[in-house]
């Protein structure tokens, strides 16, 4: 593959040459005049913008601090100020005084939403959904992906569909009414492509993947379930109305493992706005969450 240009990016915290990642950015025929390259390591994004002129390949050496770490890259390509392509490389292992390698093919057709980050948000840039929107979708309330291509979106039950699945990075979507359950779904999460959970109104919890789902009992009764977070297989948290918090510790017989839930906390409120306000503060109350976690030991 032709290497048209070599660039050296010295990212934050660098001390000397020899540690970093050589990125081969394959433009794939996209005409561009600028690249925005964000490197995420140590929990913070570091972004640089460089002027280029290429339609084939660019060889970029990203210089990093002399320490063992993992780094992920997001690349945005622009032409005359308009985003014309993007690509990424995830979780690249870096060792001191060694040059790792990664290839990033650019995908054309992306467009920005006009947000220009600044200050502490430098490097955070959003782009509109590429490809087709979920067909006949109502309000999309939750989205989760097990990989760059395996994506689920859930929402209100509209035109007999409350789940949308894409296996091509959102280019096309397959609608379905999960398990024939006609409730609105509010969140989706999981630990892998075959371990996916859907939660929604009336205490609905569904588990499965693709188009195959099974129902799970909820100790919260008919509470509206609003959020889910999977730490690992069979280790999940679900939150809902009335500040309901449930934990699935994977207890029980092998055939039922991952299907037993423990109600950790619940509160009652007169209005939805009061409940939502309390939920907002609860999510940020680390001391309280630690106290809840201690009840599991």
C-alpha positions, 0 to 999 in steps of 0.5 A, spaced: 500 500 500 502 506 498 505 511 503 503 518 501 506 522 507 509 521 514 507 526 520 510 526 527 505 528 532 508 529 539 502 528 544 501 530 551 506 527 556 511 525 551 519 525 554 523 522 548 522 519 541 521 511 541 515 510 544 508 510 540 504 508 535 505 508 527 498 509 524 497 507 517 491 511 515 487 509 509 484 514 505 480 510 501 480 515 495 477 520 500 479 527 498 481 531 504 485 537 506 485 536 514 486 530 519 483 531 526 487 525 530 484 524 538 488 519 542 485 517 548 490 514 554 490 515 561 483 516 561 483 523 557 483 525 550 489 528 547 487 531 540 491 534 534 489 537 527 494 537 521 493 539 514 494 534 509 493 533 502 492 526 500 487 521 497 491 514 498 494 513 505 498 517 510 503 514 515 502 518 522 507 516 528 503 518 534 509 519 539 507 517 546 509 518 553 515 512 555 510 508 559 506 501 558 499 503 556 493 502 552 491 507 547 485 508 542 485 513 536 479 517 533 480 520 526 476 525 523 478 527 515 475 534 513 475 537 506 474 545 506 472 545 513 466 539 512 467 532 515 468 527 509 470 521 513 472 518 519 475 511 522 478 509 529 483 504 532 481 501 539 485 498 545 492 498 542 498 496 547 504 500 547 510 499 551 516 503 552 521 505 547 517 501 542 513 503 536 506 499 535 502 499 529 495 500 527 491 501 520 485 505 520 481 505 514 477 511 513 469 511 512 466 516 507 459 520 508 460 522 515 457 529 517 458 533 523 452 536 527 456 543 528 458 542 535 465 545 536 468 543 542 473 547 547 476 547 553 476 541 557 471 538 551 477 538 546 477 532 542 470 531 543 466 531 536 459 528 535 457 526 528 450 525 525 448 517 524 450 515 518 446 510 513 438 509 514 435 511 521 431 505 524 425 504 520 418 506 523 421 508 529 418 512 535 422 515 540 429 512 541 430 511 548 436 507 549 442 504 545 448 499 546 453 496 542 457 490 543 462 492 537 463 497 532 458 493 528 453 490 532 448 495 535 441 495 538 436 501 539 430 501 543 424 505 544 417 506 544 412 501 541 411 504 535 408 500 528 409 494 532 416 495 534 420 497 540 427 494 538 432 495 532 438 491 531 444 493 526 449 488 524 453 493 519 454 499 524 447 503 523 447 502 515 441 498 516 436 496 521 431 490 523 425 492 527 422 487 531 417 487 537 421 483 542 417 477 545 411 480 542 411 484 549 408 491 547 411 495 552 415 501 551 423 499 552 427 504 555 434 501 555 439 496 553 445 493 555 449 487 556 456 484 556 457 481 549 453 480 543 450 473 545 448 476 552 443 482 551 438 485 556 432 490 554 428 493 560 422 497 560 415 499 562 411 495 567 418 492 570 419 488 563 426 485 563 428 481 557 434 477 556 437 474 549 440 477 543 438 478 535 431 476 535 431 471 540 429 473 547 426 470 554 422 474 560 425 475 567 422 476 573 423 483 576 422 484 584 420 491 582 413 489 580 411 494 575 416 499 576 418 503 570 425 500 568 430 506 565 437 504 565 441 498 565 449 497 566 453 490 565 459 490 569 460 483 567 456 476 565 451 475 570 453 481 574 448 487 572 445 493 575 438 496 573 435 502 575 428 505 575 422 509 577 421 510 584 429 510 585 429 503 584 436 499 584 436 492 582 442 487 582 443 481 579 449 477 582 448 471 578 446 467 584 442 460 583 443 454 580 446 453 573 440 453 569 438 460 572 444 463 573 443 470 571 436 470 572 435 472 580 435 479 582 435 483 588 432 489 590 437 494 593 433 500 594 426 504 593 423 510 594 416 513 593 415 520 590 408 524 588 410 526 582 415 524 576 419 530 576 421 529 583 423 522 582 427 524 576 430 530 580 432 525 586 435 520 580 439 525 578 442 526 584 442 519 586 447 517 580 452 522 583 452 520 590 458 516 590 457 515 598 450 512 597 452 507 592 458 505 596 453 503 602 448 500 597 454 495 594 456 494 601 449 490 602 451 485 597 457 483 601 
